[in-house]
């Protein structure tokens, strides 16, 4: 994989090896087949064709906007910013429940930050819809259903930039 | 995977997260890595200035990077580094609990499927 790495704040610690930890954890729970993480050698690239200050920006999250839908039935979708819940459902997702909490929505939903950046003229606007993609065991559901639905919504909303914030 | 789909269709993307190895393997164009526990990718809870700085830095990455780039953010976890070893820790004190949790997990999943929960 060809990446350029930039260190802003230094890197004093080895980043946690989540793939290895997750594999061992589920093995300890008696699951026989290890999860296969998405693995791509090629990286798509789109060069921004206008300044940030003219861009319409949206965001994609994995926190669940409608927690009443059972986990296995959740699908990717697009929702009006005006109807955003005060709290998203996060309890069924994998994150470090010992070290932290998700009571502050803005620690995983960039709405207020983007609104401030739009007001300051750093970006052009915040798109009127945001997007939810469930963390799915099935990669084909993400690839063939959720991601294309979000793509179509972003194109319809004339989005220039998407910030993705997986929990 | 969603970032890759959007990027392939003319929408510039950036991920902000805390799971470096997972994102790295997936192959995404731009990633701002905050090296803190999973759960608050934008920064500490209630640290609005830190969260704003993360979003601003991610947007700058879109403007500045000309090749696939992973940027390590400035956020440092407030409560030491113990979380790194504690997350998903497996040792003799929880091995049996995990085995039982796995059995319950599979039972519950079967029950959900039997109830018709699916896509």
Interface residues (C-beta under 8 A of the other chain):
Chain A: X1 X2 X3 X4 X5 X6 X7 X8 X9 X10 X11 X13 X14 X15 X16 X17 X18 X19 X20 X21 X22 X24 X25 X26 X28 X29 X30 X31 X37 X38 X39 X40 X41 X42 X43 X44 X45 X46 X47 X48 X51 X52 X57 X60 X70 X71 X72 X73 X74 X75 X76 X90 X94 X95 X96 X97 X98 X99 X100 X101 X102 X103 X104 X106 X107 X108 X110 X112 X113 X114 X116 X117 X122 X123 X133 X139 X141 X142 X143 X145 X146 X147 X148 X150 X151 X154 X155 X159 X160 X161 X162 X163 X164 X165 X166 X167
Chain B: X1 X2 X3 X4 X5 X6 X7 X8 X9 X10 X11 X12 X13 X14 X15 X16 X17 X19 X20 X21 X22 X23 X24 X25 X26 X27 X28 X29 X33 X35 X36 X37 X38 X39 X40 X41 X42 X43 X44 X45 X46 X47 X48 X51 X52 X54 X55 X56 X57 X58 X59 X60 X62 X63 X65 X66 X67 X68 X69 X70 X71 X72 X73 X74 X75 X76 X77 X79 X81 X83 X84 X86 X87 X88 X90 X95 X98 X99 X101 X102 X103 X105 X106 X109 X112 X113 X115 X117 X118 X119
